[in-house]
Amino acid sequence: MRVLITKKPTKTLKLKNMKTLAKTLFASALTVIFMTSTAVTTFANGIDKQPVESAAPMTFNKVKVSGNVKVILVQGKREHIEVINGDYNLDKTSIKRLGYTLIINSTEANRITVLVSVNDLQRIDASDKAIVKTDGMFDVKYLQVFLKDDAKATVKANTESMYTYIKDHADLKLSGTTADHNLVKDDISKLDTDHLVALKTTTTPLNQIMVAANKKN
């Protein structure tokens, strides 16, 4: 799979009556366009100068996030990934694709923010100290949300079916509408559904699932 990384255009400020050249401001964000392939996608150190217009975008519908990173999800017609809050170390931050899953992980001391545009979002999986937030309302048929550790997520979506699984010190806020909400939750995780309208909600305690799994083993 090929990866195209393009830097945002440089902007130059021209100051009148100045004898010295104006300083150039560089945008810190990196735009990442993934090309279609069946292999795992990873960031390249170099810059592919092939025009974006000639590249077919990669498709993913699941986002898995871990580490010290914040991911902002927007619904768009084309998949798109952009780091929007400054420089980061490629040795500490990984963005890759495995199958239809976009995997983002960062061990940076300072949290990085990644903007992800996705059309048919089907699953959010967050762990460690990751933060996931949707920007605007998603309209999708099915949506699964998995949270654990200290992960936090704010999700706005209109769906036919929704499945949420939260445990540990995870914190989930849901809003929107769904016909059927299946919830699995432990005793200490946090869930806010004050702004979620669900025609049917089925809640299953996490320990009940664990007991059933142990019996099978």
C-alpha positions as YAML, in Angstrom:
chain: A
units: angstrom
residues:
- id: 1
  name: MET
  ca: [0.00, 0.00, 0.00]
- id: 2
  name: ARG
  ca: [1.33, 3.45, -0.84]
- id: 3
  name: VAL
  ca: [1.15, 6.40, 1.46]
- id: 4
  name: LEU
  ca: [1.03, 10.01, 0.34]
- id: 5
  name: ILE
  ca: [1.95, 12.69, 2.88]
- id: 6
  name: THR
  ca: [1.49, 16.30, 1.85]
- id: 7
  name: LYS
  ca: [2.34, 19.39, 3.84]
- id: 8
  name: LYS
  ca: [-0.04, 22.29, 3.97]
- id: 9
  name: PRO
  ca: [0.93, 25.26, 1.71]
- id: 10
  name: THR
  ca: [3.46, 27.74, 3.14]
- id: 11
  name: LYS
  ca: [2.07, 31.17, 3.80]
- id: 12
  name: THR
  ca: [4.33, 34.26, 3.60]
- id: 13
  name: LEU
  ca: [3.60, 37.51, 5.39]
- id: 14
  name: LYS
  ca: [4.86, 40.56, 3.54]
- id: 15
  name: LEU
  ca: [5.54, 43.55, 5.78]
- id: 16
  name: LYS
  ca: [5.83, 47.00, 4.24]
- id: 17
  name: ASN
  ca: [8.88, 49.22, 4.82]
- id: 18
  name: MET
  ca: [10.92, 46.27, 6.08]
- id: 19
  name: LYS
  ca: [14.38, 45.71, 4.61]
- id: 20
  name: THR
  ca: [14.63, 42.14, 5.73]
- id: 21
  name: LEU
  ca: [12.72, 39.25, 4.32]
- id: 22
  name: ALA
  ca: [9.51, 38.30, 6.09]
- id: 23
  name: LYS
  ca: [9.52, 35.14, 8.15]
- id: 24
  name: THR
  ca: [7.72, 32.19, 6.66]
- id: 25
  name: LEU
  ca: [5.00, 30.46, 8.62]
- id: 26
  name: PHE
  ca: [4.72, 26.76, 8.15]
- id: 27
  name: ALA
  ca: [1.53, 24.90, 8.92]
- id: 28
  name: SER
  ca: [2.28, 22.12, 11.37]
- id: 29
  name: ALA
  ca: [-0.36, 19.72, 10.20]
- id: 30
  name: LEU
  ca: [0.46, 16.80, 7.94]
- id: 31
  name: THR
  ca: [-2.16, 15.48, 5.58]
- id: 32
  name: VAL
  ca: [-2.12, 11.77, 5.01]
- id: 33
  name: ILE
  ca: [-3.85, 10.10, 2.08]
- id: 34
  name: PHE
  ca: [-3.88, 6.32, 2.05]
- id: 35
  name: MET
  ca: [-3.92, 4.41, -1.26]
- id: 36
  name: THR
  ca: [-6.00, 1.30, -1.90]
- id: 37
  name: SER
  ca: [-4.27, -2.00, -1.03]
- id: 38
  name: THR
  ca: [-4.72, -5.16, 0.99]
- id: 39
  name: ALA
  ca: [-1.50, -4.70, 2.94]
- id: 40
  name: VAL
  ca: [-0.91, -2.83, 6.20]
- id: 41
  name: THR
  ca: [-0.38, 0.91, 5.73]
- id: 42
  name: THR
  ca: [2.27, 2.83, 7.68]
- id: 43
  name: PHE
  ca: [3.71, 6.33, 7.50]
- id: 44
  name: ALA
  ca: [6.61, 6.81, 5.13]
- id: 45
  name: ASN
  ca: [9.58, 8.96, 6.05]
- id: 46
  name: GLY
  ca: [9.75, 10.55, 2.63]
- id: 47
  name: ILE
  ca: [7.15, 12.51, 0.69]
- id: 48
  name: ASP
  ca: [5.46, 10.96, -2.31]
- id: 49
  name: LYS
  ca: [4.99, 13.73, -4.85]
- id: 50
  name: GLN
  ca: [2.39, 11.88, -6.89]
- id: 51
  name: PRO
  ca: [-0.68, 14.12, -7.33]
- id: 52
  name: VAL
  ca: [-3.52, 13.34, -4.96]
- id: 53
  name: GLU
  ca: [-6.04, 13.53, -7.80]
- id: 54
  name: SER
  ca: [-4.63, 10.37, -9.38]
- id: 55
  name: ALA
  ca: [-4.81, 8.29, -6.22]
- id: 56
  name: ALA
  ca: [-7.76, 6.15, -5.16]
- id: 57
  name: PRO
  ca: [-8.52, 6.63, -1.43]
- id: 58
  name: MET
  ca: [-8.32, 3.71, 0.96]
- id: 59
  name: THR
  ca: [-11.48, 2.54, 2.71]
- id: 60
  name: PHE
  ca: [-11.75, 1.86, 6.44]
- id: 61
  name: ASN
  ca: [-14.79, 1.73, 8.72]
- id: 62
  name: LYS
  ca: [-13.27, 0.91, 12.10]
- id: 63
  name: VAL
  ca: [-11.02, 3.11, 14.23]
- id: 64
  name: LYS
  ca: [-8.82, 1.69, 17.00]
- id: 65
  name: VAL
  ca: [-7.09, 4.24, 19.24]
- id: 66
  name: SER
  ca: [-4.63, 3.79, 22.10]
- id: 67
  name: GLY
  ca: [-2.03, 5.78, 23.99]
- id: 68
  name: ASN
  ca: [-1.78, 9.52, 24.56]
- id: 69
  name: VAL
  ca: [-3.83, 10.67, 21.59]
- id: 70
  name: LYS
  ca: [-7.08, 12.47, 20.82]
- id: 71
  name: VAL
  ca: [-9.02, 11.54, 17.70]
- id: 72
  name: ILE
  ca: [-11.72, 13.75, 16.22]
- id: 73
  name: LEU
  ca: [-14.06, 11.90, 13.87]
- id: 74
  name: VAL
  ca: [-16.05, 13.60, 11.12]
- id: 75
  name: GLN
  ca: [-18.34, 11.95, 8.60]
- id: 76
  name: GLY
  ca: [-17.24, 12.61, 5.04]
- id: 77
  name: LYS
  ca: [-17.47, 11.04, 1.61]
- id: 78
  name: ARG
  ca: [-13.75, 10.32, 1.53]
- id: 79
  name: GLU
  ca: [-11.43, 8.79, 4.11]
- id: 80
  name: HIS
  ca: [-8.84, 11.32, 5.28]
- id: 81
  name: ILE
  ca: [-6.34, 11.54, 8.16]
- id: 82
  name: GLU
  ca: [-4.62, 14.68, 9.40]
- id: 83
  name: VAL
  ca: [-2.44, 15.42, 12.44]
- id: 84
  name: ILE
  ca: [-3.57, 18.88, 13.51]
- id: 85
  name: ASN
  ca: [-1.77, 19.90, 16.69]
- id: 86
  name: GLY
  ca: [1.90, 20.13, 15.89]
- id: 87
  name: ASP
  ca: [5.03, 18.11, 15.38]
- id: 88
  name: TYR
  ca: [5.30, 14.55, 16.55]
- id: 89
  name: ASN
  ca: [7.89, 11.81, 16.57]
- id: 90
  name: LEU
  ca: [7.27, 9.08, 14.03]
- id: 91
  name: ASP
  ca: [9.03, 6.63, 16.33]
- id: 92
  name: LYS
  ca: [6.43, 7.31, 19.04]
- id: 93
  name: THR
  ca: [3.31, 7.77, 16.94]
- id: 94
  name: SER
  ca: [1.93, 5.11, 14.61]
- id: 95
  name: ILE
  ca: [-0.95, 5.41, 12.16]
- id: 96
  name: LYS
  ca: [-1.59, 2.35, 10.02]
- id: 97
  name: ARG
  ca: [-4.34, 0.25, 8.48]
- id: 98
  name: LEU
  ca: [-5.00, -3.45, 8.99]
- id: 99
  name: GLY
  ca: [-7.88, -4.71, 6.91]
- id: 100
  name: TYR
  ca: [-10.72, -2.22, 7.34]
- id: 101
  name: THR
  ca: [-9.36, -0.95, 10.67]
- id: 102
  name: LEU
  ca: [-7.44, 2.30, 11.08]
- id: 103
  name: ILE
  ca: [-5.05, 1.89, 14.03]
- id: 104
  name: ILE
  ca: [-3.68, 4.96, 15.83]
- id: 105
  name: ASN
  ca: [-1.24, 4.76, 18.75]
- id: 106
  name: SER
  ca: [0.97, 7.36, 20.40]
- id: 107
  name: THR
  ca: [3.41, 7.29, 23.30]
- id: 108
  name: GLU
  ca: [4.19, 11.01, 23.03]
- id: 109
  name: ALA
  ca: [4.56, 12.89, 26.32]
- id: 110
  name: ASN
  ca: [2.30, 15.61, 24.91]
- id: 111
  name: ARG
  ca: [-1.04, 14.47, 23.54]
- id: 112
  name: ILE
  ca: [-1.38, 14.71, 19.78]
- id: 113
  name: THR
  ca: [-4.67, 15.32, 17.98]
- id: 114
  name: VAL
  ca: [-5.64, 13.48, 14.82]
- id: 115
  name: LEU
  ca: [-8.55, 14.45, 12.60]
- id: 116
  name: VAL
  ca: [-10.12, 11.48, 10.82]
- id: 117
  name: SER
  ca: [-12.77, 11.68, 8.13]
- id: 118
  name: VAL
  ca: [-14.67, 8.44, 7.54]
- id: 119
  name: ASN
  ca: [-17.83, 7.67, 5.60]
- id: 120
  name: ASP
  ca: [-19.34, 4.46, 6.99]
- id: 121
  name: LEU
  ca: [-18.11, 4.32, 10.60]
- id: 122
  name: GLN
  ca: [-18.97, 0.96, 12.16]
- id: 123
  name: ARG
  ca: [-16.72, 0.63, 15.19]
- id: 124
  name: ILE
  ca: [-14.78, 2.73, 17.71]
- id: 125
  name: ASP
  ca: [-12.27, 0.98, 19.96]
- id: 126
  name: ALA
  ca: [-10.35, 3.10, 22.49]
- id: 127
  name: SER
  ca: [-8.00, 2.18, 25.33]
- id: 128
  name: ASP
  ca: [-5.26, 3.59, 27.60]
- id: 129
  name: LYS
  ca: [-5.69, 7.39, 27.85]
- id: 130
  name: ALA
  ca: [-7.13, 7.83, 24.38]
- id: 131
  name: ILE
  ca: [-9.89, 10.35, 23.72]
- id: 132
  name: VAL
  ca: [-12.33, 9.98, 20.83]
- id: 133
  name: LYS
  ca: [-14.89, 12.60, 19.87]
- id: 134
  name: THR
  ca: [-17.27, 12.89, 16.94]
- id: 135
  name: ASP
  ca: [-17.59, 16.31, 15.35]
- id: 136
  name: GLY
  ca: [-21.19, 16.57, 14.23]
- id: 137
  name: MET
  ca: [-23.81, 13.85, 14.03]
- id: 138
  name: PHE
  ca: [-22.96, 10.56, 12.30]
- id: 139
  name: ASP
  ca: [-25.69, 8.81, 10.30]
- id: 140
  name: VAL
  ca: [-24.80, 5.11, 10.10]
- id: 141
  name: LYS
  ca: [-26.71, 1.84, 10.12]
- id: 142
  name: TYR
  ca: [-24.73, 0.04, 12.83]
- id: 143
  name: LEU
  ca: [-22.22, 1.30, 15.38]
- id: 144
  name: GLN
  ca: [-20.12, -0.46, 18.02]
- id: 145
  name: VAL
  ca: [-18.21, 1.39, 20.75]
- id: 146
  name: PHE
  ca: [-15.61, -0.38, 22.92]
- id: 147
  name: LEU
  ca: [-13.89, 1.51, 25.75]
- id: 148
  name: LYS
  ca: [-11.52, 0.34, 28.47]
- id: 149
  name: ASP
  ca: [-8.76, 1.57, 30.79]
- id: 150
  name: ASP
  ca: [-9.00, 5.38, 31.09]
- id: 151
  name: ALA
  ca: [-10.33, 6.00, 27.60]
- id: 152
  name: LYS
  ca: [-13.01, 8.61, 27.01]
- id: 153
  name: ALA
  ca: [-15.42, 9.02, 24.11]
- id: 154
  name: THR
  ca: [-18.16, 11.45, 23.14]
- id: 155
  name: VAL
  ca: [-20.25, 9.99, 20.34]
- id: 156
  name: LYS
  ca: [-23.15, 11.58, 18.46]
- id: 157
  name: ALA
  ca: [-24.88, 9.21, 16.06]
- id: 158
  name: ASN
  ca: [-28.21, 8.24, 14.54]
- id: 159
  name: THR
  ca: [-28.24, 4.47, 14.03]
- id: 160
  name: GLU
  ca: [-30.55, 1.52, 13.58]
- id: 161
  name: SER
  ca: [-28.52, -0.54, 16.03]
- id: 162
  name: MET
  ca: [-25.88, 0.36, 18.61]
- id: 163
  name: TYR
  ca: [-23.63, -1.87, 20.75]
- id: 164
  name: THR
  ca: [-21.52, -0.42, 23.55]
- id: 165
  name: TYR
  ca: [-18.98, -2.20, 25.76]
- id: 166
  name: ILE
  ca: [-17.31, -0.18, 28.52]
- id: 167
  name: LYS
  ca: [-15.21, -1.17, 31.51]
- id: 168
  name: ASP
  ca: [-12.52, -0.03, 33.95]
- id: 169
  name: HIS
  ca: [-12.41, 3.77, 34.34]
- id: 170
  name: ALA
  ca: [-13.65, 4.43, 30.82]
- id: 171
  name: ASP
  ca: [-16.12, 7.28, 30.27]
- id: 172
  name: LEU
  ca: [-18.68, 7.28, 27.44]
- id: 173
  name: LYS
  ca: [-21.18, 9.99, 26.47]
- id: 174
  name: LEU
  ca: [-23.79, 9.08, 23.88]
- id: 175
  name: SER
  ca: [-26.30, 11.26, 22.06]
- id: 176
  name: GLY
  ca: [-28.52, 10.80, 19.03]
- id: 177
  name: THR
  ca: [-31.07, 8.11, 18.22]
- id: 178
  name: THR
  ca: [-31.14, 4.34, 17.81]
- id: 179
  name: ALA
  ca: [-33.79, 1.67, 17.47]
- id: 180
  name: ASP
  ca: [-31.86, -0.91, 19.48]
- id: 181
  name: HIS
  ca: [-29.11, -0.29, 22.05]
- id: 182
  name: ASN
  ca: [-27.25, -3.25, 23.53]
- id: 183
  name: LEU
  ca: [-25.06, -2.25, 26.47]
- id: 184
  name: VAL
  ca: [-22.38, -4.20, 28.33]
- id: 185
  name: LYS
  ca: [-20.94, -2.39, 31.33]
- id: 186
  name: ASP
  ca: [-19.06, -3.00, 34.58]
- id: 187
  name: ASP
  ca: [-19.70, -1.24, 37.90]
- id: 188
  name: ILE
  ca: [-17.07, 1.49, 37.77]
- id: 189
  name: SER
  ca: [-17.12, 2.78, 34.20]
- id: 190
  name: LYS
  ca: [-19.17, 5.89, 33.41]
- id: 191
  name: LEU
  ca: [-21.99, 6.18, 30.90]
- id: 192
  name: ASP
  ca: [-24.09, 9.23, 30.00]
- id: 193
  name: THR
  ca: [-27.12, 8.57, 27.79]
- id: 194
  name: ASP
  ca: [-29.20, 11.59, 28.77]
- id: 195
  name: HIS
  ca: [-29.21, 12.77, 25.16]
- id: 196
  name: LEU
  ca: [-29.63, 9.37, 23.54]
- id: 197
  name: VAL
  ca: [-33.11, 8.33, 22.42]
- id: 198
  name: ALA
  ca: [-33.32, 4.53, 22.17]
- id: 199
  name: LEU
  ca: [-36.53, 2.66, 21.37]
- id: 200
  name: LYS
  ca: [-35.10, -0.43, 23.06]
- id: 201
  name: THR
  ca: [-32.19, -0.83, 25.48]
- id: 202
  name: THR
  ca: [-30.79, -4.13, 26.70]
- id: 203
  name: THR
  ca: [-28.24, -3.94, 29.51]
- id: 204
  name: THR
  ca: [-25.98, -6.84, 30.43]
- id: 205
  name: PRO
  ca: [-23.58, -6.61, 33.42]
- id: 206
  name: LEU
  ca: [-20.00, -7.34, 32.41]
- id: 207
  name: ASN
  ca: [-19.48, -9.79, 35.26]
- id: 208
  name: GLN
  ca: [-22.39, -11.86, 33.96]
- id: 209
  name: ILE
  ca: [-20.63, -12.24, 30.63]
- id: 210
  name: MET
  ca: [-17.35, -13.11, 32.35]
- id: 211
  name: VAL
  ca: [-19.03, -15.81, 34.45]
- id: 212
  name: ALA
  ca: [-20.66, -17.32, 31.37]
- id: 213
  name: ALA
  ca: [-17.32, -17.29, 29.53]
- id: 214
  name: ASN
  ca: [-15.57, -19.04, 32.42]
- id: 215
  name: LYS
  ca: [-18.20, -21.76, 32.47]
- id: 216
  name: LYS
  ca: [-17.58, -22.47, 28.80]
- id: 217
  name: ASN
  ca: [-13.88, -22.85, 29.47]
...
